[in-house]
Amino acid sequence: GIRLGARVSSARALLANAGISSPGVKLHGAGFIVTPEQAVTLGLGKDPAVSDIIRPYRNGRDINQKPRGVLVIDLFGLTESEVRKKYPAIFQHVLTNVKPERDENRRATYRNNWWIFGEPRKHLRPAIDGLPWFVATTETAKHRIFDVIPKGTRPDNKLICFALSDWRALSILHSEVHFRWFKANSAKIGMYEGDAVYPKGQCFDPFPFPDLTDKPALKSRLDELGERLDAQ
């Protein structure tokens, strides 16, 4: 059919949004995920350094339903020998629960670097690790929700993450303007209008956030609404 209005699907990525959004980590090994009880046996709460390695973990279900409360072993930046020497219990856990699965992987980099996530998202880490919290949404969802993720949490690959930590950004992402933009650019996967994928390259990278430089009243109002959204 014929449509009136701008072709938002032809919009190009904006430099202002570059480096802000990324999918979360891709484990390629279910053994990286541990329960709080398992984490204690691996040294969490006893060795302060372990808190940098065993972190809270969130996936799409945690956002759309109820957080499971699981954690994940993140050894990015460490060599195999460093893990073995510094964290022998964690090394043994990953050796037993991750390596056998990785040994079957066809990709050599996944097999050879079996103690590290398959896709550790090295560019996402510095973007979110210095923030008090960041925003994420599930890649595929019937109801589009943007959630606040606590600092230190490792997000799953099926989450699209945003290195944003101000309430006005949360308000804008939940706004009718962004929702219409998303609907015009989303990838449909089901027969219902609500079943849609949020491809960051089309839905976020080209999205023109408003310039609030000389609008303190609007800034304040959006911040207030963002906090209320999070509380709700």
N, C-alpha and C positions, 0 to 999 in steps of 0.2 A: 504494500500500500504506500501511498504518498504521505510523507510526514513534513510538518512545518517546524521551523526552529533550527538551532545550531546542531551540527553533527559532532556531538561531544566525543564520539568514538574515534574521531580523527585528531583529537587533541594530543599534543606531544608532551613528553615528560618535562617537568620544570626543574631548573637547577636548584630552586629553593627546597625542593623535596628530595633531592639526591642524597642517598646514604641514610635516610631516615627509616625506611621500611625494608623488612626482610622476613622470609620464612624462619621458623625456629630450627632447632637442631634436629638432625635425622640420625637416630641411634644406630640402626643396623645391628641390633643386639638387645633382645628383651632383658637379658641378664644385667644390664646397666641399672635397671629400675629395682629399687629395694624398698621394703617397708620401714617404718620408723624403728621397729624392733630389730630388724636386720642391721640398720644403720648404727644402732648402739653397739652391737657386737663387733662392728667394723671400726669402732673408735669414736663415733660422733658423740660429743658431749664430754669426752675424756681427753682427746688430743685436739687442741684449738685449730691446728692446721687442717684437720679433717673437714671442718666446716666450709673450707674453700673448695673441697673436692666433692663432698656429698651435699647436694643442694635440693631444695624443693623443685618439683617437676609438675608442669601443667600441660594438659592436652585439650582437645576440643570438648570432650565430655566434661572435664573439670570446669570449663567455662559455662557451657550450656546447661549443665545439670548441677552436680554437686562435686566439689573437689574431693579427690580420693585420698589425699594426704600422703601420697607416695613421694619418694625422693629418687635422685638419679646420681650415679657415680660419674663425675666429669673429670677426666684425666688429661684434658687438652693442655698442651704446653710441656708435658712431662715425657721423658723417654721411657722405654720399657725398663731399663736398668734403674732409673730413678724411682719409678713406682715400686719395683721389687725391694729396693733398699729402704726407702722411707716409709712405705705403707705395705708391709708384707701381707697383712690380713686382706686388705683391699685387692692387692695383686692376685692373691690366691682365689678370691671370689670371682674376679673378672676372668682369670685363667680358666676356671671351672665352668662359669656360666655364660661367657661371651665367646671365648676363643673357638670352641667347637663349631658354633654357628658361623663365625667369620671364616673358618677354614674351608667352608663349603661355598663361599662367595666367589663369583667369577672374576670380580675386579681385583687386580693385584694390590692396589693401594689399600683396599679394605682388609684383605688378608694380612698384609705385612704390618699394618698399623692397627691391629685388632683391639688394642686397649683404648683406642680413641674413637669417638663417635664417627660414623661414616661421613656425615656432613656436619662438622663442628661449628660452622658459621663464624669464621674468624673475624669477619668484618662487622658482624652484628654485636659481638661481645663488647668491644670498647664503646659502642654507641649506647648500650643500655646499662652497662655495669656501673657507670658513674651517676646514674639517675636514682632518685628516691623510689620511683616506680615507673613503669612504662605501660603502654596500651597494647592490647592484642585483640584480634577477632579470629574466629574460626574461618578457615578457607572456604568451607562449604557449610551452609546453614539455612534452615528454613526461616529463622528469625535473626536478623542481623544485629548482633550485640557487640559493642566495644567495651572490653573489660579492663580494669586496672590490675596489673600484675605486680606483686611485691618485689622489691629489690632482691637480687640474688637468686631469683627463680629462673630455671632453665625451661624455655618454652619448646613445645613439640613442633615438628616440621609442618603439621597441619594447622598451625597458628600463624597468622600474618601479624608480625610485630611492628610497632612504631616507636621509635626513640623519642617519645613525647612525654613530658611529665608536667604539663600545666592543664588546669581544669578547663580552660577555654577551648583547648584542642579537643578534649573529650566531648564538649558540647557541640562543637562544629561537626565532628565525625558522626554524632547522633542526630544532626539536624536534618530537616526536610530537604534542604539544598543538596547535602551530600548523599542522602538516600536516593534522590532522583538521579543524581550523577551516577551512583553505583548501579542503579537499575538499568540505566542506559548502556552501561559498559560491562555488566556482569555476564558471566557465562552460565547459561541455563542448563541444568542437568536433569530436571524432572518435568512432569506435566503440570505441576502447580507453580504459580508465579513466584512463590516464596522460596522454592528450591533453586538456589543460585550460588555460584562460586565467586569469590572476591579475588580476582587477579590483580595484584598490586600494581603491575605495570600499566594497567588500563584504569583502575579505580582510584589509586592513590597518587602515583607519581605525577600525573598531569593535573591533579585536582588543585584549583586555585584557591588557597586559603585567603580569607579577607585580610586586608591591610588595616590593622587596628592601632597604628602608630599614634594618631591624634584623636583616638576615641576612648578615653579612659572610662567613661560611663558604660560603654558597651563591653569593654574588657571586664569590668567589675561584674556586670550582669552575666556574662558568659562563664566567668569563674564560679559565680554563685550557683548557676544552673549545673555546671559540671560536678561540683561537690554534691549537690542534691541527687544527681544521677547516680553517682557512686554509692551514696548512702542508700538509695532505693534498691 
